[in-house]
Amino acid sequence: MNRKIALITGASRGLGKSAALHLATQGIDIIGTYNSQAEDAQALVAEIENLGGRTVMLQLDVGQSERFADFSTQVGEMLRQNFDRQRFDFLINNAGIGVHANFIDTTVAQFDLLMSIHLKGPFFLTQSLLPLMADGGRIVNISSGLTRFSLPGYGAYAAMKGAMEVLTRYQAKELGARNIAVNTLAPGAIETDFGGGTVRDNNDVNSFIAGNTALGRVGKPDDIGAAIALLLAPGGQWINGQRIEASGGMFL
């Protein structure tokens, strides 16, 4: 029986890396992307190989949608050469950046950058990769707790993520004919280098978030990697078109 294959954008570090490792422990092979962290990408390959899994890491800037056709061709070649497959099973749209700017100060350049990476990118990358997805597959779009609660400085970022949550429901409706389920996973604040590592490195910010989270701490990358793996496990096949927040109960 063929092992399942997951394609994860932004897999070289942070939430994407954690998802790759959790899925690998479930016997799922990985096609991951990285933007500039080639050494981190190769380190992940070695780590998953030590777990007995197979991984291919491909360079991709999700903000450059003009590259998606060539990237999809590359993915098809990797499927044949490395996995003896024509289709992959799971797509996790994870890659992203953080921009902190109050609404009144947000520039057109910042807005366009967030749009290209967090909305246009996953919209057209998913569209481009659909011919390579197996019927009965699943898509997870990574959103943010910031679409439910509001913290100053993240208006543009949250707006893009909110749009992805709406898109998720439309994808679920339209791809149901192929038995492809699509869901949103919305992390709360997580200790990573995202957005300059503020949540991880600023003690005041970390303490503020922990004090406003029901479970009394800030999230770790493994909290999200495990949640993604849970959604893609066999028991999650009937979950479709949903926004699922993994925040430890932040701002309840």
URWOTA-V176788 format. One record per backbone hydrogen bond with DSSP energy under -1.0 kcal/mol. NH is the residue of the N-H (numbers start at 1). CO is the residue of the C=O. Records with the same first field share a line. If there is no record, write none. Layout:
NH: CO / CO
This chain:
6: 29
7: 90
8: 31
9: 92
11: 33
17: 13
18: 14
19: 15
20: 16
21: 17
22: 18
23: 19
24: 20
25: 21
27: 24
28: 23
29: 4
30: 54
31: 6
32: 56
33: 8
34: 58
38: 36
41: 37
42: 38
43: 39
44: 40
45: 41
46: 42
47: 43
48: 44
49: 45
50: 46
52: 49
53: 48
56: 30
58: 32
60: 34
64: 61
67: 64
68: 65
71: 67
72: 68
73: 69
74: 70
75: 71
76: 72
77: 73
78: 74
79: 75
80: 76
81: 77
82: 78
83: 79
85: 79
88: 132
89: 5
90: 5
91: 138
92: 7
93: 140
94: 92
101: 153
105: 102
106: 102
111: 107
112: 108
113: 109
114: 110
115: 111
116: 112
117: 113
118: 114
119: 115
120: 115
123: 119
124: 120
125: 121
126: 122
127: 123
128: 124
129: 125
130: 126
132: 129
133: 130
134: 88
136: 178
137: 134
138: 89
139: 181
140: 91
141: 183
142: 93
143: 185
145: 187
147: 144
148: 145
149: 145
154: 151
158: 154
159: 155
160: 156
161: 157
162: 158
163: 159
164: 160
165: 161
166: 162
167: 163
168: 164
169: 165
170: 166
171: 167
172: 168
173: 169
174: 170
175: 171
178: 175
179: 176
180: 175
181: 137
183: 139
184: 242
185: 141
186: 244
188: 246
191: 219
192: 190
196: 193
197: 194
201: 197
202: 198
206: 202
207: 203
208: 204
209: 205
210: 206
211: 207
212: 209
213: 210
214: 249
215: 248
216: 213
219: 189
223: 220
225: 221
226: 222
227: 223
228: 224
229: 225
230: 226
231: 227
232: 228
236: 233
237: 234
239: 236
241: 182
244: 184
246: 186
251: 212
